[in-house]
């Protein structure tokens, strides 16, 4: 097993979406003001581009600095996918009046890349983007967008 037991336990403790719509004291985040606004941010191609850029940054860095261990990427991703499908996906609640398919796909992307990021974390430079997203989920919120021109700006949460 390539996935860390402490990471698996961390994910299993999350109370998914338990604080959506509530105020947050997290620094450097902007709170989406409504479910509709959160959904608009989540569906915005800018947010997809930010998370894709961060995923590409991981693989790009490894491809130039640690090419031999990058070869494990597909195996780690497959294990992360199975873990997400079997253990995390069933715990993710549906939100009324929300595009739950989009939400599940975004959570899956974030969790899978968090697991990949964690696997390679000793070789990566900080701060770790997907680790930050996981801390948003741990707080009961949803990371759903970016306000500003990447990388300047603020993470949007709901």
N, C-alpha and C positions, 0 to 999 in steps of 0.2 A: 504494500500500500504506500503510495506516494504522498497522500494527504496526511497532514499532521493531526494527531489525535486532539491536541489542544484547539486547533482550528475547527475541527468537527464539533467539539463540545461548545465552542463559542457560538457557532451557527445554530446549534440546537437550542440554545438558551434565549434566542431572540423572540420577543413577543411582537411579531410582525404587525405593523401599522397601528399599534396600540395608542399612539399619540398623534395620529394624523389630524391636521387642522388646529392643533393646540400650539400655544406659544412655545418657543424654545430659547434656551439660554446659550446655545452653542455659538461660539464666536465665528465671525466671518461667513455667516449664512444669511440668506434672505428667505423669509417665510412666504410661500404662496398663500394668497388670501382666501382662496376658495378651492373647492374640489375641481371646478371647471378650469380655474387658472392653473392648478397643478397638472391637470390632464393636458392643457395646451402646452405647458412647458415640456412635459414628458414626450409629447408627440412632435415637438419642434426638432427639425433636422439639426439645429445647432447643438442640442443636447446629445444627440446620437454622434455627431462629429467629435464632440469633446471626449466622450467615452471611447470612441474608436481611436482617436488620436492617442489617448493614454494606453490603450491596449497595444497599439502599434509601437509606441515608445518602448514598451517592455520587450517585445520581440525584436525590434530594431537594435536596441542596446545589446541584448544577448547575442544577436547575430554578428555584431562587430567585436564584442569583448569576450564572449563565452560560447563560441560556436558549438563546441562538443556537447555542452549540457543542453543547448537549445534543442537538440535532437530528441529530448524527452518530452517536448511541448505537447505533441499530439497524444501521447499516452496519459499525461497529466490532465489534458483537456477531456479526454474520454472518461477518465475516472471522476473528474469533477462533474461531468454531465450526468453520469449514473448516480452519483451521490445527490446531486440536486434533484433529479427526477424522483428518486426513491425516498429521500429523507427530508428535503426542504420543501419541495413543491406542495406536498399534501398539507403542510402547515400554513401556507400562505392563504389568508382569508380573501374572500371576494369583497369588493367595495361597491356599494349601491351607487348607481348612476355614474359608473366609471368604466372605461374600456379595460376590462380585466385581462383580456388577452395581451394587450400592449403592456400592461403593468407586469404580468407574469414574465413576458419576454425580457423586459428591462431588468427585473430582479434576477432572472436566470443569467443574463449577460454579466451583471455586476458580481453575482456570487461566483460564477465560474472564473471570472478574471481575478477576483479576490483570491480564490484558491490557487490559481496559477501564479499570481503575484507572490503569495505566501511561499509557495514551493521554491521560487527563485529569489526570495527576499534577501538572502545573504549576499547575493551578487548584485542586487539593485541598489540604486541610490535613493535616499529618502527625500521628500516625503512620499509615501506610497499612496497613490490616488485611490485605488479600490479598497484599501484598508480604511481610508477616510469615509468612503461611501458605506462600508460595513458599520462604522460607528454611528452613522446616521440611522441605519436600520435598527441598530441596537437601542437607539433612543426612542424608537417607536415611530419614527418619521420615514418619509420616502424622499430620497434624493431624486429630484425630478427635472432639474434644469440648470442652466447657467445664464447669469445676467451679466452682460459685458462682452468684451472681446477677449477670447481665450488667449493667454492664461490669466489676464487681468480681469477682475470682476469678482462675482460672488456665486457660490453654489446656492441653488434654490432648493428648498425642502418644503414638504407638506406634512 
